[in-house]
Amino acid sequence: MTAPQSPAPQSPAPQRPTPSPLLSLPGAVPVEVAGDAARVVAAHYGDPLREQRVLTEGAGLVDRSDRDVLAVPGADRLSWLHSITSQHVERLADGSGSEALVLSPNGHVEHHLVVAELGGTTWADVEPGTGAGLHAFLQRMRFMLRVEPELVTDDWALLGVVGPEAPRVVAAAGLPVPEAAYRVAPAGAGWVRRMPPVGDGGAVVLELLVPRAELGGTADRLLAAGARPTGSSAYEALRVEARRPRFGVDSDHRTIPNELEWLHTAVHLEKGCYRGQETVARVHNLGRPPRRLVLLHLDGVSEDLPAPGEPVLSGTRAVGRVGSVVRHHELGVIALALVKQSVAQDAALTVGGSTAAIDPDDGPDALDDTRTAARDRVRAVRSGTIA
């Protein structure tokens, strides 16, 4: 008699992402979750273009609670992080922060971290869905050092208050307001951090780390102090305008720091050896990375925006890849793209069937006449007078 067969092992059913309590606010429309993100926030609250104006003229409350959060206590934490990341954090002062990268041996970006040092713990927040991978890497690199990296996304969450009125609103809510970028101030059990501004007008960005159980209550305090609910799409529009990249969206598996502004914000060019440093130093000394990040203006004819990773074409030849694509309240449809260094500033480009033009300020040491041609092309693309 044939022995009974054991049932085939079943893969665990994927867990549904957890909605943020801020999705209970009137008009909230959730963002479409991609990848391994475990949290859902609002894409907008009914009027995404008006919400962009809130960020440029007032103070918007932006739900950042979908980001993953790690905490690294331990006496060796700073020297350890210094040795395995691209940033000089060995003497990071209490109440300060930075950005850092984890690179592959060949210099490709594997993780992007926003770091805050406070009260004997180094905090790192990263893109939604990437925290588990970073935590696994940090665990492998512990060796015998006195560090205890923890993935604490279930316990801690980020909120943002963005706009020229953000400092006034945060102060009115009884919270501290750091004066300079990357400065961190204690606030209850968590902290408030000031980040570099976004948008062409330089909207102030203040980020709050709060216990996840207090997320709704903290949001209520900020709303009572004058902040207005603002979806992630509004924040993304200003981020793209400011040319601030997102890991995994505006980067791919081939990205090196030299291709993005991370070379200036997340890399210390004079620190000691770290994984991938040889590539960063060699390309920096040669002064010509294989690609550059540019702002593209698209004609906006199609209702469907190109997806991250869609090729940028010059004729029929792929010359780059698009990342974040947004509808901006003043600039129309704009995108961040990595394009080859050889692409001319005034090149005729297409993305997903839409005509595209490189912003005149994003050329590689362009001459004035080339910038003029690029401006003419951008105007033609936005007005729909170019084929």
DOVOVO-272290 format. One record per residue (C-alpha): x, y, z negated; residue number from 0. Coordinates in steps of 0.25 Angstrom, whole numbers, plus 5000, padded with zeros to 4 digits. Layout:
REM DOVOVO-272290
     xx     yy     zz     k
      X      Y      Z   NUM
...
END
This chain:
REM DOVOVO-272290
     xx     yy     zz     k
   5000   5000   5000     0
   5005   5014   5004     1
   5009   5022   4992     2
   5000   5035   4990     3
   5007   5047   4995     4
   5010   5059   4986     5
   5003   5071   4991     6
   5012   5081   4998     7
   5017   5092   4989     8
   5008   5105   4991     9
   5015   5119   4992    10
   5009   5128   4982    11
   4999   5137   4987    12
   5004   5151   4989    13
   5000   5161   4978    14
   4991   5173   4982    15
   4998   5186   4979    16
   4994   5193   4967    17
   4986   5206   4969    18
   4991   5219   4962    19
   4981   5225   4952    20
   4982   5238   4961    21
   4974   5231   4972    22
   4962   5234   4963    23
   4963   5249   4966    24
   4953   5254   4976    25
   4956   5252   4990    26
   4967   5242   4988    27
   4971   5234   5001    28
   4982   5223   4998    29
   4994   5222   5006    30
   4996   5209   5014    31
   5006   5201   5006    32
   5017   5194   5014    33
   5028   5184   5010    34
   5029   5180   4995    35
   5024   5193   4989    36
   5016   5189   4977    37
   5009   5202   4974    38
   4999   5211   4982    39
   4998   5226   4982    40
   4989   5236   4989    41
   4993   5240   5004    42
   4984   5252   5002    43
   4972   5257   4995    44
   4964   5261   5007    45
   4971   5272   5014    46
   4986   5268   5016    47
   4989   5281   5024    48
   4984   5290   5013    49
   4991   5282   5003    50
   5004   5285   5010    51
   5001   5300   5008    52
   4999   5298   4993    53
   5013   5293   4993    54
   5019   5305   5001    55
   5010   5315   4993    56
   5006   5310   4980    57
   5009   5297   4972    58
   5005   5283   4976    59
   5004   5271   4967    60
   5011   5259   4975    61
   5009   5245   4971    62
   5023   5239   4971    63
   5019   5227   4963    64
   5021   5217   4974    65
   5036   5218   4973    66
   5044   5207   4966    67
   5051   5211   4953    68
   5063   5205   4947    69
   5070   5208   4933    70
   5085   5205   4930    71
   5089   5206   4916    72
   5102   5201   4911    73
   5116   5207   4907    74
   5122   5203   4920    75
   5110   5208   4929    76
   5117   5221   4935    77
   5130   5215   4939    78
   5123   5202   4944    79
   5114   5210   4953    80
   5126   5219   4957    81
   5133   5206   4962    82
   5122   5200   4970    83
   5115   5213   4976    84
   5120   5224   4986    85
   5118   5235   4975    86
   5127   5240   4964    87
   5119   5237   4952    88
   5130   5233   4942    89
   5129   5246   4935    90
   5114   5250   4938    91
   5110   5259   4926    92
   5098   5257   4918    93
   5086   5264   4924    94
   5091   5263   4938    95
   5089   5255   4950    96
   5093   5252   4965    97
   5090   5243   4977    98
   5098   5231   4980    99
   5099   5219   4990   100
   5102   5205   4989   101
   5110   5201   5002   102
   5113   5188   5009   103
   5128   5184   5011   104
   5126   5190   5025   105
   5121   5203   5020   106
   5106   5202   5023   107
   5096   5207   5013   108
   5089   5196   5005   109
   5083   5205   4994   110
   5080   5220   4991   111
   5079   5224   4977   112
   5075   5237   4970   113
   5082   5236   4956   114
   5079   5243   4943   115
   5088   5242   4931   116
   5082   5245   4917   117
   5083   5240   4903   118
   5092   5229   4906   119
   5084   5223   4917   120
   5086   5224   4932   121
   5073   5224   4940   122
   5072   5222   4955   123
   5060   5223   4963   124
   5059   5217   4977   125
   5050   5215   4989   126
   5037   5207   4986   127
   5040   5192   4987   128
   5055   5193   4987   129
   5057   5192   4972   130
   5057   5177   4971   131
   5068   5176   4981   132
   5076   5187   4974   133
   5074   5180   4961   134
   5079   5167   4966   135
   5092   5173   4972   136
   5095   5180   4959   137
   5093   5167   4951   138
   5103   5160   4960   139
   5113   5171   4957   140
   5112   5172   4942   141
   5123   5162   4939   142
   5128   5164   4925   143
   5124   5179   4924   144
   5115   5185   4913   145
   5104   5188   4922   146
   5089   5184   4923   147
   5082   5188   4936   148
   5067   5187   4935   149
   5056   5188   4945   150
   5046   5197   4937   151
   5036   5201   4948   152
   5025   5194   4940   153
   5028   5203   4928   154
   5032   5216   4934   155
   5027   5225   4945   156
   5030   5238   4953   157
   5022   5250   4956   158
   5026   5262   4964   159
   5022   5277   4963   160
   5026   5284   4976   161
   5025   5298   4981   162
   5029   5312   4977   163
   5020   5312   4965   164
   5025   5299   4960   165
   5034   5305   4949   166
   5022   5313   4943   167
   5012   5301   4943   168
   5022   5292   4937   169
   5025   5302   4926   170
   5011   5305   4924   171
   5009   5290   4921   172
   5019   5291   4910   173
   5030   5284   4917   174
   5045   5289   4920   175
   5049   5294   4933   176
   5063   5291   4937   177
   5070   5303   4944   178
   5079   5296   4954   179
   5078   5284   4964   180
   5080   5270   4957   181
   5080   5276   4943   182
   5071   5267   4934   183
   5064   5272   4921   184
   5058   5262   4911   185
   5043   5263   4910   186
   5036   5254   4900   187
   5040   5240   4903   188
   5044   5243   4917   189
   5050   5255   4924   190
   5049   5266   4934   191
   5059   5267   4946   192
   5060   5278   4956   193
   5063   5273   4970   194
   5068   5281   4983   195
   5057   5289   4989   196
   5049   5284   5001   197
   5043   5291   5013   198
   5048   5303   5021   199
   5043   5312   5009   200
   5051   5304   4999   201
   5039   5299   4991   202
   5044   5296   4976   203
   5044   5281   4973   204
   5042   5277   4958   205
   5041   5262   4955   206
   5036   5256   4942   207
   5039   5242   4937   208
   5028   5238   4927   209
   5023   5225   4921   210
   5014   5219   4931   211
   5003   5218   4920   212
   5003   5233   4920   213
   5003   5235   4935   214
   4988   5240   4935   215
   4989   5248   4923   216
   5002   5255   4927   217
   4995   5258   4941   218
   4983   5264   4934   219
   4992   5274   4926   220
   4999   5278   4939   221
   4986   5280   4946   222
   4980   5288   4934   223
   4993   5297   4935   224
   4990   5300   4949   225
   4996   5289   4958   226
   4987   5284   4970   227
   4986   5270   4974   228
   4994   5268   4986   229
   4997   5255   4994   230
   5009   5249   4998   231
   5007   5252   5013   232
   5009   5267   5009   233
   5021   5265   5002   234
   5027   5256   5013   235
   5024   5267   5023   236
   5033   5277   5015   237
   5043   5266   5013   238
   5045   5264   5028   239
   5045   5279   5030   240
   5057   5280   5021   241
   5064   5268   5028   242
   5064   5260   5015   243
   5065   5245   5019   244
   5058   5233   5012   245
   5065   5220   5011   246
   5059   5209   5020   247
   5051   5219   5027   248
   5061   5229   5033   249
   5072   5219   5032   250
   5074   5205   5037   251
   5084   5193   5035   252
   5095   5200   5043   253
   5094   5214   5036   254
   5107   5219   5030   255
   5107   5231   5020   256
   5114   5240   5030   257
   5101   5240   5039   258
   5093   5247   5029   259
   5093   5258   5019   260
   5096   5247   5008   261
   5111   5249   5012   262
   5109   5262   5004   263
   5099   5259   4993   264
   5102   5244   4990   265
   5117   5242   4994   266
   5130   5247   4987   267
   5140   5247   4997   268
   5152   5248   4987   269
   5148   5237   4977   270
   5155   5224   4976   271
   5153   5211   4983   272
   5139   5206   4985   273
   5132   5196   4994   274
   5131   5202   5008   275
   5140   5214   5005   276
   5150   5211   5017   277
   5139   5213   5027   278
   5134   5226   5021   279
   5148   5231   5020   280
   5152   5227   5034   281
   5139   5233   5041   282
   5140   5246   5032   283
   5155   5248   5036   284
   5152   5245   5051   285
   5140   5255   5049   286
   5130   5247   5059   287
   5120   5237   5053   288
   5114   5229   5064   289
   5100   5235   5062   290
   5094   5248   5056   291
   5081   5251   5049   292
   5073   5262   5056   293
   5059   5268   5055   294
   5050   5264   5067   295
   5038   5272   5072   296
   5028   5264   5078   297
   5016   5268   5087   298
   5006   5262   5078   299
   4997   5258   5089   300
   4995   5244   5084   301
   4986   5242   5071   302
   4995   5230   5067   303
   5009   5235   5062   304
   5021   5226   5066   305
   5025   5216   5055   306
   5039   5217   5048   307
   5049   5209   5057   308
   5042   5213   5070   309
   5053   5216   5080   310
   5057   5230   5085   311
   5058   5229   5100   312
   5065   5238   5110   313
   5059   5233   5123   314
   5059   5218   5121   315
   5071   5217   5113   316
   5070   5216   5097   317
   5078   5227   5091   318
   5074   5226   5076   319
   5063   5222   5067   320
   5052   5230   5060   321
   5049   5230   5045   322
   5039   5238   5038   323
   5028   5244   5047   324
   5019   5255   5041   325
   5008   5265   5044   326
   5014   5279   5039   327
   5004   5290   5037   328
   5013   5300   5045   329
   5022   5292   5053   330
   5012   5281   5058   331
   5017   5267   5060   332
   5032   5266   5055   333
   5041   5254   5052   334
   5054   5251   5047   335
   5063   5242   5057   336
   5076   5236   5058   337
   5082   5239   5072   338
   5095   5236   5078   339
   5106   5247   5077   340
   5106   5248   5092   341
   5091   5252   5093   342
   5091   5267   5098   343
   5084   5277   5089   344
   5074   5281   5101   345
   5072   5266   5105   346
   5059   5262   5111   347
   5054   5251   5101   348
   5042   5242   5099   349
   5037   5234   5087   350
   5025   5225   5088   351
   5020   5232   5101   352
   5021   5246   5095   353
   5031   5256   5100   354
   5041   5261   5090   355
   5052   5271   5088   356
   5063   5273   5078   357
   5062   5285   5068   358
   5071   5296   5073   359
   5078   5296   5059   360
   5082   5281   5060   361
   5092   5281   5071   362
   5107   5276   5069   363
   5114   5290   5069   364
   5105   5295   5080   365
   5108   5307   5088   366
   5098   5319   5088   367
   5094   5316   5103   368
   5091   5301   5099   369
   5083   5306   5087   370
   5075   5315   5096   371
   5072   5304   5105   372
   5068   5295   5093   373
   5059   5306   5088   374
   5052   5307   5101   375
   5050   5292   5102   376
   5044   5292   5088   377
   5034   5303   5091   378
   5030   5295   5104   379
   5028   5282   5097   380
   5019   5289   5086   381
   5011   5296   5096   382
   5009   5284   5105   383
   5015   5291   5117   384
   5026   5280   5119   385
   5024   5267   5126   386
END
